[in-house]
Structure formats: C-alpha cells, structure tokens
Amino acid sequence: MEKISTKFETVIGLEIHVQLKTASKMFCGCQAGEGSEPNTNICPVCLGQPGALPVVNQKAVELGLKTALALKCRVNTELRFDRKNYFYPDLAKGYQISQHFLPIGADGYLKIPAPAKKSATRPTALRFDKILIERVHLEEDTAKLFHPAGSDSLADYNRAGTPLMEIVTRPVLTSPAQARAFLQELQLTLRALEVSDADMEKGQLRCDANISLRPRGDDKLYPKTEVKNLNSFRALEQALTYEISRQTELWRQNSIPQTTTTVSWDETDSRTIVQREKETLGDYRYFPEPDLPSFKIPTAYIKQIKTAGPPELPSAKRQRLFEEYALTGALIDFYLANPDWSDYLESLTSEMSAFDTDAESAALAQTASVWLANHLKPLLEQKNIPLADFPSAADQLAELIVINASGRVKKSIALEVLGLMIAGPTTLEAALEKVRATKPTVPTDLGPLAHQLITANPEQAAAYRAGKTVLLKYFLGLIMRATHGQADPRAAENALKTALEE
C-alpha cells in the first residue's frame, strides 16, 4: 500500500463535565455527590422509578447561567431539558436528562495564556489565545461503577442525579499542550466563580477529548477519535500526544479513519484502547423531556446575576499581576492556583509600601514574592502550618522584609527571626532581640578591624591599590569571618574602602 507523504495538523475539541457545587441533586432533594454509604442518598426520582416526577434545581440553573455569562456565551432565556436514551448499568432510568436542543449558553469563549516566546528579557505584554466555546448545558450525572478483582461489578447510585454542567469547545485546539492549558484555565475559572471545586482527583472535573488529523491547509474535519474520561491534566496531554502518533501512522499508511471511534486511556501502558464505534446523535433518540415542561427564565433573574458580576477571573488577574506587580510565568501561575497566597502577597506588598515609601509597588511585590515562595511557604509546609494560621501579622513580616532588603538586617538573621515568627505570636522587635542576644558582639566601629586585616595581608592590599578592586570582596570575607558573619555588610565595605585608600 502506498504511503502518504505529507504534513498534518491536529484538530482537538474538548467535552468537559463539571460537578456543580449544590447541596442537592439536579432533579430531586437527595444529597448531591458522594461520601455516604453506597446507595443511601437515593430516592424514586434519581432512580427513575415509575410515577416519580423530577423538579429542576434552581441553584444549578443559577450556577449554569453564571458560568455561561463568564464565558461570554449567548444565554438562552428558555429553559428546556431533553432525554438522551441509552442503556448502561450506571444509568438506572435507561436515559439521562440533559439539554440537547437548547443549551443554557452557546457561542462563547475563554482566553488562555499563549505560549511565551523565548527571550532573555521580560515580555512587554501578555499574549492570549481565544478558545471558542460551542455550548454550555446542564444535565445529571450517572452512578459510579466499581469492578473489584474476582467479583461482580458493583454500582453505587449515590452520584446518580448529581448536577453536571457540560462545556463543549469548538474543534479549534491545535496541540496537546494547548488543550492542557485550556483545561487548567477553565479549572481556575470555575473555582473563581465558585460554581465547582473542579477537583479532577475527586471526579468533579472530567474530560473527554476529540482528536483528528488532516493534511496541513485542509479545512475538512475527518472522523475523530474520542478519548473518554481523562482524569488529570497529565493524562489529557499524554493521551492526545499518543493519538497524534497513532493517527499519523494510519494516515501515512493510507488507512484514514472512516468512523468515529471511542477509546480509553491506559495509564499503565501509556496507550489508548479501542472501546467501540461512537454512537451517533440518532442512536440517542433525543426528544423533549415530557416530565419537565419548558419555561422562560425571568429576565430580571438573569439581570440580577449579571449585576452581581463575576469575581476577578484568571485572565484579568493574570494581566493585573503582570502590569501592577511585574510578575511573569510560573509566579503568576502559582498565585492564580493559590488565591490565599495571592491575597497575602497583595496585603504584604501594601504593608511594605508603608515602610518603604520610595519604592514602586512592582519592586516591592517582587521582593515579597521571593520571600513568600522561597522562605515563608517552605517553612510553613515543613511545620505543616496553613497560611491562614501564620501567627504574625502581615505588617510585621513586611517590616522584616524591608529592613533586610535595605541591608539593616542580614538575611541569616532575618530568616532566624522568621522562624520565631512562625513558632508563635511575637513582635518583630522581640524576635530580633532574641536572635541578636545569641550572636557575638560586633564592634560599632569596624575601622580598627579593617586596618588590622589590611596590615596582615599586605600583598592583597597592594594589589587592590594597584587597581585590582575585586580584592575588596576578599577583605570583606575576612571581616565577616572575624565577626562570625554578624557585621553589617555595607558598614564593613565602607570601613575597608576608607582604610585601603589611606
């Protein structure tokens, strides 16, 4: 068989299921989610028993609208649900109530950070990719299946009926890395909106990825492979990377996929495994849900959600941290993923400005960020203390950072003081006194010591005076050694310069 010799481009679309943060299920009053003994949070409604009628969870609708608006979607003011019919053991009713014909939101987008260009200098602006969202719709979750070794499969219906929101992108993603970046940004957005905890390990955020290849420059969409139930960012990127390699070989062998295929990702062997040919829309026999008549969402209700407005979303916060605090890359990602540390950084920067009124906020924020990432966070983790339980006030840490940056307190002493501040409530002044009491006394006037060291090292002194000024560091090291590291570096340097120039 003749091989095809051409270059290909990747086409990826994602279907993301989000478990909404509600107390009760989508269509009944049972407790949402998991956590109880198997098959205890169930009722005739979520099991689909005859005569049981569903009622829509208003909180789930609110969270769906909130998300659709934040993703810049066109909101549909008519709320309709449909039946998606298929048989599977995790679906007690034999159908799922979803929104097929009229999703709650459509035609939106999410901005994600574009890959940074390699440069030795700080970028002058952040770059974003706009990923198009096809639809946002509400539905109910299925039960959870367990497959114990040597035993029959088991079903726990506690999760059945839990409110889900499905977010479907258009097939506009072009690489596994971009797909991963989108899912990470979406997780941050959902958490900022407080619509879901979006924890992938707990199944609160699940992803199916659709991927196909096509010759570069072709605008046709070829039959896709759907990779089901990816439960980590790493799995998403690895599965898509594997599929690109597998499908490229099929194309080169002229074995172009003719039908849509559903596969699973085998984490152990790092490969996809074919499950079945994908069902078509006709296979699901969609029709309007007869037990839930459609109704209009009041305009005033949507206006109320719009007026409340979303919190600061990740793309906006990323831009602000870049512009106001001059943070970039991994630091921005850290503070977006850890809002408590982000809030503390901003509080700390504000407090530092009171002690150093001449410094710009960007310079203060960068200094504060280094202290938080390199010193405070590792020490708190070592002691297993959450940031919220750090016993010292932000203004005390702010003053410590400022006096260290100005050279009034050496880093080694400042870190010992920080250790005391973590150990228990104390003032900066008390902690400084306690640390200094354990250190050898350093003469106020370092001039005599400087003269003594210069006299003891005539060759180095002569070389310095002949122009080899780098030897100042040599003498500075001698002073620090003689004072057990307790001398003020600036005062020592000034004393040495004065003595060497005499």
Long-range contacts (C-beta under 8 A, 24 or more apart in sequence): 1-253, 1-254, 1-255, 2-254, 3-252, 3-253, 3-254, 4-251, 4-252, 4-253, 4-254, 5-252, 6-215, 6-216, 6-251, 7-215, 7-216, 8-213, 8-214, 8-215, 8-216, 8-248, 8-251, 9-174, 9-213, 9-214, 9-215, 9-216, 9-218, 10-174, 10-175, 10-211, 10-212, 10-213, 10-240, 10-244, 11-171, 11-173, 11-174, 11-211, 11-212, 11-213, 11-214, 11-221, 11-224, 12-171, 12-173, 12-174, 12-175, 12-176, 12-178, 12-179, 12-209, 12-210, 12-211, 12-240, 13-134, 13-168, 13-169, 13-170, 13-171, 13-172, 13-173, 13-209, 13-210, 13-224, 14-167, 14-168, 14-169, 14-173, 14-179, 14-182, 14-183, 14-207, 14-208, 14-209, 14-210, 15-166, 15-167, 15-168, 15-169, 15-207, 15-208, 15-209, 15-210, 16-166, 16-167, 16-168, 16-183, 16-186, 16-205, 16-206, 16-207, 16-208, 17-141, 17-164, 17-165, 17-166, 17-205, 17-206, 17-207, 17-208, 18-67, 18-164, 18-165, 18-166, 18-167, 18-190, 18-195, 18-196, 18-198, 18-204, 18-205, 19-141, 19-162, 19-163, 19-164, 19-196, 19-203, 19-204, 19-205, 20-59, 20-60, 20-63, 20-64, 20-162, 20-163, 20-164, 20-165, 20-195, 20-196, 21-63, 21-194, 21-195, 21-196, 21-197, 22-57, 22-59, 22-60, 22-63, 22-163, 23-59, 24-57, 24-59, 25-57, 25-140, 25-161, 25-162, 25-163, 26-54, 26-56, 26-57, 26-60, 26-97, 26-138, 26-139, 26-140, 26-141, 26-161, 26-162, 26-163, 26-164, 27-54, 27-55, 27-56, 27-57, 27-97, 27-140, 27-161, 27-292, 28-54, 28-55, 28-161, 30-161, 32-161, 32-162, 32-163, 33-158, 33-159, 33-162, 34-144, 34-156, 34-158, 34-159, 35-158, 36-158, 38-154, 38-156, 38-158, 39-156, 39-157, 39-158, 40-158, 41-158, 42-157, 42-158, 42-160, 45-161, 46-92, 46-140, 46-157, 46-160, 46-161, 47-92, 47-93, 47-157, 47-160, 48-92, 48-93, 48-94, 48-95, 53-291, 54-97, 54-289, 54-291, 54-292, 56-81, 56-292, 57-163, 60-138, 60-163, 60-165, 61-104, 61-138, 61-297, 62-305, 63-163, 63-165, 63-193, 63-195, 63-196, 64-104, 64-105, 64-136, 64-137, 64-138, 64-165, 65-104, 65-105, 65-297, 65-302, 65-305, 66-193, 66-195, 66-305, 66-310, 67-105, 67-136, 67-165, 67-167, 67-190, 67-193, 67-195, 68-104, 68-105, 68-108, 68-136, 69-105, 69-305, 69-306, 69-310, 70-189, 70-193, 70-310, 70-313, 71-105, 71-108, 71-109, 71-110, 71-133, 71-136, 71-167, 71-189, 72-108, 72-109, 72-133, 73-105, 73-106, 73-107, 73-108, 73-133, 73-136, 74-105, 74-106, 74-107, 74-108, 75-104, 75-105, 75-302, 76-102, 76-103, 76-104, 76-105, 76-106, 77-296, 77-297, 77-299, 77-302, 78-102, 78-294, 78-295, 78-296, 78-297, 79-104, 79-294, 79-295, 79-296, 79-297, 80-288, 80-289, 80-294, 81-138, 81-288, 81-289, 81-292, 81-294, 82-286, 82-287, 82-288, 82-289, 83-285, 83-286, 83-287, 83-288, 83-289, 83-290, 84-139, 84-284, 84-286, 85-284, 85-285, 85-286, 86-279, 86-283, 86-284, 88-142, 89-143, 89-145, 89-153, 89-155, 90-142, 90-143, 90-144, 90-145, 90-155, 90-160, 91-142, 91-143, 91-160, 92-143, 92-157, 92-160, 96-139, 96-140, 96-142, 97-139, 97-140, 97-289, 97-292, 98-137, 98-138, 98-139, 98-140, 98-166, 99-137, 99-138, 99-139, 100-137, 100-284, 100-286, 101-286, 101-288, 102-294, 103-135, 103-136, 103-137, 104-136, 104-137, 104-138, 105-133, 105-135, 105-136, 105-137, 106-133, 106-134, 106-135, 106-136, 107-132, 107-133, 107-134, 108-132, 108-133, 108-136, 109-133, 110-182, 110-185, 110-186, 110-189, 110-315, 111-185, 111-315, 112-178, 112-181, 112-182, 112-185, 112-315, 113-181, 113-185, 113-318, 115-177, 116-328, 116-329, 122-326, 122-328, 123-328, 126-318, 126-319, 126-322, 128-315, 129-178, 131-169, 131-172, 131-173, 131-182, 132-169, 132-170, 132-172, 133-167, 133-168, 133-169, 133-170, 134-168, 134-169, 134-170, 135-166, 135-167, 135-168, 136-165, 136-166, 136-167, 136-168, 137-165, 137-166, 138-163, 138-164, 138-165, 138-166, 139-164, 139-165, 139-166, 140-164, 144-203, 165-195, 165-196, 171-210, 171-212, 171-221, 171-224, 176-236, 176-237, 176-238, 176-240, 176-241, 176-244, 177-237, 179-209, 179-236, 179-237, 179-240, 180-233, 180-236, 180-237, 183-207, 183-233, 183-236, 184-233, 185-314, 185-315, 188-314, 188-336, 188-337, 189-313, 189-314, 191-339, 192-310, 192-311, 192-312, 192-313, 192-314, 192-317, 192-339, 193-310, 193-311, 193-313, 194-311, 200-231, 200-232, 200-233, 201-231, 201-232, 203-231, 206-230, 206-231, 207-231, 207-236, 209-236, 209-239, 209-240, 211-240, 211-243, 211-244, 211-247, 212-247, 212-257, 213-244, 213-247, 213-248, 213-251, 222-256, 222-257, 223-257, 223-258, 223-259, 223-260, 223-261, 224-257, 224-260, 224-261, 225-257, 225-260, 225-261, 225-262, 225-263, 225-272, 226-260, 226-261, 226-262, 226-263, 226-278, 227-263, 227-264, 227-265, 227-272, 228-262, 228-263, 228-264, 228-265, 228-275, 229-264, 229-265, 230-265, 235-265, 235-267, 238-265, 238-270, 239-265, 239-272, 242-270, 242-271, 242-272, 243-272, 246-272, 317-342, 324-361, 324-362, 324-365, 325-349, 325-361, 325-362, 325-365, 325-366, 325-369, 326-362, 326-363, 326-365, 326-366, 327-365, 327-366, 327-369, 331-369, 331-373, 334-373, 340-387, 340-388, 341-372, 341-377, 341-387, 344-372, 344-387, 344-394, 345-369, 345-372, 347-394, 348-372, 348-394, 348-397, 348-398, 348-401, 351-394, 351-395, 351-397, 351-398, 351-399, 352-398, 352-401, 352-402, 354-395, 354-398, 355-398, 355-399, 355-402, 355-403, 356-402, 356-405, 356-406, 367-401, 367-405, 368-398, 368-401, 371-397, 371-401, 375-415, 375-418, 376-418, 376-422, 379-418, 379-419, 379-422, 380-422, 383-422, 385-422, 390-421, 390-422, 391-421, 391-422, 391-424, 391-425, 391-426, 392-421, 392-422, 392-425, 392-426, 392-428, 396-421, 396-427, 396-428, 397-421, 399-428, 400-428, 407-488, 407-489, 407-490, 408-488, 410-485, 410-486, 410-488, 410-489, 412-485, 413-439, 439-484, 439-486, 440-483, 440-484, 440-486, 442-483, 442-486, 442-487, 442-488, 445-495, 446-479, 446-487, 446-491, 446-492, 446-495, 447-495, 447-498, 447-499, 449-479, 449-482, 449-483, 449-495, 450-475, 450-479, 450-492, 450-495, 450-496, 450-498, 450-499, 451-499, 453-478, 453-479, 453-482, 454-496, 454-499, 454-500, 461-500, 464-500, 465-500, 472-496, 472-497, 472-500, 475-500
